[in-house]
Amino acid sequence: MMLFRPNAILPFIYPKNTGVSRQVLTCAARGVGGSGLTVQQAVMKWQEDFQVSGVAEPELSSQYIVAHVLGLKTLDSLGRRSLVQILSDRQTQRIWELCTQRITRKPVQYVIEEWDFRDLTLKMRPPVFIPRPETEELVRLVLDDLQKQGVGDGLRFLEVGCGSGAISLSLLHSMPQLRGVALDQSQEAVDLTKENAHRLGLSDRLEVLHLDLIKDEDLVLRRCAPVQLLVSNPPYLFTEDMNALAPEVYRFEDHAALDGGQEGMCVIDQILTLASELLSEQGHVYLEVEPRHPPIIRNRLQQRIMGLEYVVTHYDISNRPRFCVLQRR
Amino acid sequence: MSEISLLVCMLSTRGRLLPAPTWPWVAPAAGKKGHAGLPELRDHELEEQFVRGSGPGGQATNKTSNCVVLKHLPTGVVVKCHQTRSVEQNRKLAREILRERLDVAYRGEESEVLQGKREAVRRKAEKRRKAAENLERKRLFKEARQRDQE
């Protein structure tokens, strides 16, 4: 393992174009009482570098990465005294490694290889889709309804497009009576979901299958039906919106987890088609969708006899129509 | 792309007690620590905002910002929370913090927060007193031993 004195690498870490006086940085780098950078100085240095390089969320990116290297989730818990602590050589090196990755616009969640979803910490790995904060609300909706209706002996759900396993594992973790089957057309997603399930001790309650809802329709029906609940955050972006995506999304996340086709409805349509065959009577479907989808989905259910009823649209924390609840008649 | 930053300001109730609230108090449950004695929050009196910047949200972005800003409409008290990496946890915490702030604002000295602080101060003073006592006892013991040996 290479050890080095932070001062020795100053010429490399402070390139000419940071816009901050080299002299100032050199003095700062000496830190309080000696040879290294303090936590705070490292955070500021990289926040500055991110800003200058046009990296999104420069402050947060720096804070999350430094916190992670310190074994923390956020820097929030650190008091004044901890912030002026000198970083060890190893810590400094690790911060430099990770922040350098972030300069390439790699999402923070992939850089630190983990992220939180509700009360769980999940492993993250490109290109598997990173869970979005809106989806935490989807899980809460499902749990609220399950609590109201009662789960009795137990209930089996199907998740379509599990990604890192966020939705399935969160449901299982919060309700011990649940069992689930999750599928994804990406082998990497299947592997990551299994890994997260194992880390959380939930492997025995979650079956993870490498299946494509459209291509493997028959297999899906045979191996999954019947379930009492269907939940999904399917790829729902409109193809035309794909190239407006930030580099963090466009260059690093699986496009197949994002692109829902011309109207963003490809996978949703297949879910609607198969739902009544997958679900037991009165079973519910919970979908996260694009804000333009609710009226389109309502229309679909009216036009064709799918054995499904539209129950309600819920709004997300930014007040956009985001969640559709349907029920098998 | 610049983040939308919300300026948070606390209602300046410093030093002034607000008039007693009209909603019923939840009596502290016996033996239960903390939040049982705090004012309940009503959804229609709250305004919640999620600082995620402009843009479509949802799958279109994988940003890490999950700051929750919770405003209590009747009093104007605003709480900002980004303590965790989960927006749902931040929402829960924001509500807890708001309940504590309202408690302090309404009950002043009698609030759970300040009672707790007084208790902590008292416990610390007690600890110091005991430590001093122990030191004194040891000192006397040492002196007695030395006298015996002479």
Interface residues (C-beta under 8 A of the other chain):
Chain A: A56 E57 L60 S61 Y64 K73 T74 D76 S77 P107 V108 Q109 W115 D116 F117 R118 D119 F129 I130 R132 P133 E134 E136 E137 R140 N233 P235 Y236 L237 D241 A244 L245 A246 E248 V249 E253 A257 L258 E288 E290 P291 D316 I317 S318 R320 R322
Chain B: M1 E3 E48 F50 R52 P56 G57 G58 Q59 A60 T61 N62 K63 T64 S65 N66 H82 Q83 T84 R85 S86 V87 E88 Q89 R91
